[in-house]
Amino acid sequence: MAKVTLRTRDQRQEAGKALRDKCPRLARGKVVLGHGDKRAIVTLLKASNEGRVEELIPVRHARMLQSPFAFFRGAAALQA
């Protein structure tokens, strides 16, 4: 069984500050699409279709069009 080490409040605060140095708060809200192309989203969606049954891809896309929730549920690769 792994030993669990609890940190003090000061240790947790220092760890948080160290992480903010690596990734400042202002940088967290930026969307990085990759390769400087705004159409990288379409590329990711097309890549997520690889290995799927070709006849079912239009069904998937139709279901994703139903609502924003359905879109993001069907496009989990975008969130990852």
Distance bins in CASP14 RR format, pairs under 12 A and 6 or more apart:
PFRMAT RR
TARGET T0000
AUTHOR 0000-0000-0000
RMODE 2
METHOD distances of the structure
MODEL  1
5 11 0 0 0 0 1 0 0 0 0 0 0
5 12 0 0 0 0 0 1 0 0 0 0 0
6 12 0 0 0 0 1 0 0 0 0 0 0
7 13 0 0 0 0 1 0 0 0 0 0 0
7 14 0 0 0 0 1 0 0 0 0 0 0
7 15 1 0 0 1 0 0 0 0 0 0 0
7 16 0 0 0 0 0 1 0 0 0 0 0
8 14 0 0 0 0 1 0 0 0 0 0 0
8 15 0 0 0 0 0 1 0 0 0 0 0
9 15 0 0 0 0 0 1 0 0 0 0 0
9 16 0 0 0 0 0 1 0 0 0 0 0
10 16 0 0 0 0 0 1 0 0 0 0 0
10 17 0 0 0 0 0 1 0 0 0 0 0
11 17 0 0 0 0 0 1 0 0 0 0 0
11 18 0 0 0 0 0 1 0 0 0 0 0
12 18 0 0 0 0 0 1 0 0 0 0 0
12 19 0 0 0 0 0 1 0 0 0 0 0
13 19 0 0 0 0 0 1 0 0 0 0 0
13 20 0 0 0 0 0 1 0 0 0 0 0
14 20 0 0 0 0 0 1 0 0 0 0 0
14 21 0 0 0 0 0 1 0 0 0 0 0
15 21 0 0 0 0 0 1 0 0 0 0 0
15 22 0 0 0 0 0 1 0 0 0 0 0
16 22 0 0 0 0 1 0 0 0 0 0 0
16 23 0 0 0 0 0 1 0 0 0 0 0
16 24 0 0 0 0 0 1 0 0 0 0 0
16 25 0 0 0 0 0 1 0 0 0 0 0
17 23 0 0 0 0 0 1 0 0 0 0 0
17 24 0 0 0 0 0 1 0 0 0 0 0
17 25 0 0 0 0 0 1 0 0 0 0 0
19 25 0 0 0 0 0 1 0 0 0 0 0
19 27 0 0 0 0 0 1 0 0 0 0 0
19 28 0 0 0 0 0 1 0 0 0 0 0
20 26 0 0 0 0 0 1 0 0 0 0 0
20 27 0 0 0 0 1 0 0 0 0 0 0
20 28 0 0 0 0 1 0 0 0 0 0 0
21 27 0 0 0 0 0 1 0 0 0 0 0
22 28 0 0 0 0 0 1 0 0 0 0 0
23 29 0 0 0 0 0 1 0 0 0 0 0
23 30 0 0 0 0 0 1 0 0 0 0 0
24 30 0 0 0 0 0 1 0 0 0 0 0
31 38 0 0 0 0 1 0 0 0 0 0 0
31 40 0 0 0 0 0 1 0 0 0 0 0
31 41 0 0 0 0 1 0 0 0 0 0 0
31 78 0 0 0 0 0 1 0 0 0 0 0
31 79 0 0 0 0 0 1 0 0 0 0 0
32 38 0 0 0 0 0 1 0 0 0 0 0
32 40 0 0 0 0 1 0 0 0 0 0 0
32 41 0 0 0 0 0 1 0 0 0 0 0
32 78 0 0 0 0 0 1 0 0 0 0 0
33 39 0 0 0 0 1 0 0 0 0 0 0
33 40 1 0 1 0 0 0 0 0 0 0 0
33 41 1 0 0 1 0 0 0 0 0 0 0
33 42 0 0 0 0 0 1 0 0 0 0 0
33 43 0 0 0 0 1 0 0 0 0 0 0
33 44 0 0 0 0 1 0 0 0 0 0 0
33 78 0 0 0 0 1 0 0 0 0 0 0
34 40 1 0 1 0 0 0 0 0 0 0 0
34 41 0 0 0 0 1 0 0 0 0 0 0
34 43 0 0 0 0 1 0 0 0 0 0 0
34 44 0 0 0 0 1 0 0 0 0 0 0
34 78 0 0 0 0 0 1 0 0 0 0 0
35 41 0 0 0 0 0 1 0 0 0 0 0
35 43 0 0 0 0 1 0 0 0 0 0 0
35 44 0 0 0 0 0 1 0 0 0 0 0
36 43 0 0 0 0 0 1 0 0 0 0 0
37 43 1 0 0 1 0 0 0 0 0 0 0
37 44 0 0 0 0 0 1 0 0 0 0 0
39 45 0 0 0 0 0 1 0 0 0 0 0
39 46 0 0 0 0 0 1 0 0 0 0 0
40 46 0 0 0 0 0 1 0 0 0 0 0
40 47 0 0 0 0 0 1 0 0 0 0 0
40 77 0 0 0 0 0 1 0 0 0 0 0
40 78 0 0 0 0 1 0 0 0 0 0 0
41 47 0 0 0 0 0 1 0 0 0 0 0
41 48 0 0 0 0 0 1 0 0 0 0 0
41 71 0 0 0 0 0 1 0 0 0 0 0
41 72 0 0 0 0 0 1 0 0 0 0 0
41 75 0 0 0 0 1 0 0 0 0 0 0
41 77 0 0 0 0 1 0 0 0 0 0 0
41 78 1 0 0 1 0 0 0 0 0 0 0
41 79 0 0 0 0 0 1 0 0 0 0 0
42 48 0 0 0 0 0 1 0 0 0 0 0
42 49 0 0 0 0 0 1 0 0 0 0 0
42 61 0 0 0 0 0 1 0 0 0 0 0
42 75 0 0 0 0 0 1 0 0 0 0 0
42 77 0 0 0 0 0 1 0 0 0 0 0
42 78 0 0 0 0 0 1 0 0 0 0 0
43 49 0 0 0 0 0 1 0 0 0 0 0
43 50 0 0 0 0 0 1 0 0 0 0 0
43 77 0 0 0 0 0 1 0 0 0 0 0
43 78 0 0 0 0 0 1 0 0 0 0 0
44 50 0 0 0 0 0 1 0 0 0 0 0
44 74 0 0 0 0 0 1 0 0 0 0 0
44 75 1 0 0 1 0 0 0 0 0 0 0
44 76 0 0 0 0 0 1 0 0 0 0 0
44 77 1 0 1 0 0 0 0 0 0 0 0
44 78 1 0 1 0 0 0 0 0 0 0 0
44 79 0 0 0 0 0 1 0 0 0 0 0
44 80 0 0 0 0 1 0 0 0 0 0 0
45 52 0 0 0 0 0 1 0 0 0 0 0
45 57 0 0 0 0 0 1 0 0 0 0 0
45 60 0 0 0 0 1 0 0 0 0 0 0
45 61 0 0 0 0 1 0 0 0 0 0 0
45 64 0 0 0 0 1 0 0 0 0 0 0
45 71 0 0 0 0 1 0 0 0 0 0 0
45 72 0 0 0 0 0 1 0 0 0 0 0
45 74 0 0 0 0 1 0 0 0 0 0 0
45 75 1 0 0 1 0 0 0 0 0 0 0
45 76 0 0 0 0 0 1 0 0 0 0 0
45 77 1 0 0 1 0 0 0 0 0 0 0
45 78 1 0 0 1 0 0 0 0 0 0 0
46 52 0 0 0 0 0 1 0 0 0 0 0
46 57 0 0 0 0 1 0 0 0 0 0 0
46 61 0 0 0 0 0 1 0 0 0 0 0
46 75 0 0 0 0 0 1 0 0 0 0 0
46 77 0 0 0 0 0 1 0 0 0 0 0
46 78 0 0 0 0 0 1 0 0 0 0 0
47 75 0 0 0 0 0 1 0 0 0 0 0
47 77 1 0 0 1 0 0 0 0 0 0 0
47 78 0 0 0 0 0 1 0 0 0 0 0
47 80 0 0 0 0 0 1 0 0 0 0 0
48 57 0 0 0 0 1 0 0 0 0 0 0
48 60 0 0 0 0 1 0 0 0 0 0 0
48 61 0 0 0 0 0 1 0 0 0 0 0
48 64 0 0 0 0 0 1 0 0 0 0 0
48 74 0 0 0 0 1 0 0 0 0 0 0
48 75 1 0 0 1 0 0 0 0 0 0 0
48 76 0 0 0 0 1 0 0 0 0 0 0
48 77 1 0 1 0 0 0 0 0 0 0 0
48 78 0 0 0 0 1 0 0 0 0 0 0
48 79 0 0 0 0 0 1 0 0 0 0 0
48 80 0 0 0 0 1 0 0 0 0 0 0
49 55 0 0 0 0 0 1 0 0 0 0 0
49 56 0 0 0 0 1 0 0 0 0 0 0
49 57 1 0 1 0 0 0 0 0 0 0 0
49 58 0 0 0 0 0 1 0 0 0 0 0
49 59 0 0 0 0 0 1 0 0 0 0 0
49 60 1 0 0 1 0 0 0 0 0 0 0
49 61 0 0 0 0 1 0 0 0 0 0 0
49 64 0 0 0 0 0 1 0 0 0 0 0
49 74 0 0 0 0 0 1 0 0 0 0 0
49 75 0 0 0 0 0 1 0 0 0 0 0
49 77 0 0 0 0 0 1 0 0 0 0 0
50 57 0 0 0 0 0 1 0 0 0 0 0
50 77 0 0 0 0 0 1 0 0 0 0 0
51 57 0 0 0 0 1 0 0 0 0 0 0
52 58 0 0 0 0 0 1 0 0 0 0 0
52 59 0 0 0 0 0 1 0 0 0 0 0
52 60 1 0 0 1 0 0 0 0 0 0 0
52 61 0 0 0 0 0 1 0 0 0 0 0
52 74 0 0 0 0 0 1 0 0 0 0 0
53 59 0 0 0 0 1 0 0 0 0 0 0
53 60 0 0 0 0 1 0 0 0 0 0 0
54 60 0 0 0 0 0 1 0 0 0 0 0
56 62 0 0 0 0 0 1 0 0 0 0 0
56 63 0 0 0 0 0 1 0 0 0 0 0
57 63 0 0 0 0 0 1 0 0 0 0 0
57 64 0 0 0 0 0 1 0 0 0 0 0
57 74 0 0 0 0 0 1 0 0 0 0 0
58 64 0 0 0 0 0 1 0 0 0 0 0
58 65 0 0 0 0 0 1 0 0 0 0 0
59 65 0 0 0 0 0 1 0 0 0 0 0
59 66 0 0 0 0 0 1 0 0 0 0 0
59 74 0 0 0 0 0 1 0 0 0 0 0
60 66 0 0 0 0 0 1 0 0 0 0 0
60 70 0 0 0 0 0 1 0 0 0 0 0
60 71 0 0 0 0 0 1 0 0 0 0 0
60 73 0 0 0 0 0 1 0 0 0 0 0
60 74 1 0 0 1 0 0 0 0 0 0 0
60 75 0 0 0 0 1 0 0 0 0 0 0
60 76 0 0 0 0 0 1 0 0 0 0 0
61 70 0 0 0 0 0 1 0 0 0 0 0
61 71 0 0 0 0 1 0 0 0 0 0 0
61 74 0 0 0 0 1 0 0 0 0 0 0
61 75 0 0 0 0 0 1 0 0 0 0 0
62 70 0 0 0 0 1 0 0 0 0 0 0
62 71 0 0 0 0 0 1 0 0 0 0 0
62 74 0 0 0 0 0 1 0 0 0 0 0
63 69 0 0 0 0 0 1 0 0 0 0 0
63 70 1 0 1 0 0 0 0 0 0 0 0
63 71 0 0 0 0 1 0 0 0 0 0 0
63 73 0 0 0 0 1 0 0 0 0 0 0
63 74 1 0 0 1 0 0 0 0 0 0 0
63 75 0 0 0 0 0 1 0 0 0 0 0
64 70 1 0 1 0 0 0 0 0 0 0 0
64 71 1 0 1 0 0 0 0 0 0 0 0
64 72 0 0 0 0 1 0 0 0 0 0 0
64 73 1 0 0 1 0 0 0 0 0 0 0
64 74 1 0 1 0 0 0 0 0 0 0 0
64 75 1 0 0 1 0 0 0 0 0 0 0
64 76 0 0 0 0 0 1 0 0 0 0 0
64 78 0 0 0 0 0 1 0 0 0 0 0
65 71 1 0 0 1 0 0 0 0 0 0 0
65 74 0 0 0 0 0 1 0 0 0 0 0
65 75 0 0 0 0 0 1 0 0 0 0 0
66 72 0 0 0 0 0 1 0 0 0 0 0
66 73 0 0 0 0 1 0 0 0 0 0 0
66 74 0 0 0 0 0 1 0 0 0 0 0
67 73 0 0 0 0 1 0 0 0 0 0 0
67 74 0 0 0 0 0 1 0 0 0 0 0
68 74 0 0 0 0 0 1 0 0 0 0 0
68 75 0 0 0 0 0 1 0 0 0 0 0
69 75 0 0 0 0 0 1 0 0 0 0 0
70 76 0 0 0 0 0 1 0 0 0 0 0
71 78 0 0 0 0 1 0 0 0 0 0 0
71 79 0 0 0 0 0 1 0 0 0 0 0
72 78 1 0 0 1 0 0 0 0 0 0 0
72 79 1 0 0 1 0 0 0 0 0 0 0
72 80 0 0 0 0 0 1 0 0 0 0 0
73 79 0 0 0 0 1 0 0 0 0 0 0
74 80 0 0 0 0 0 1 0 0 0 0 0
END
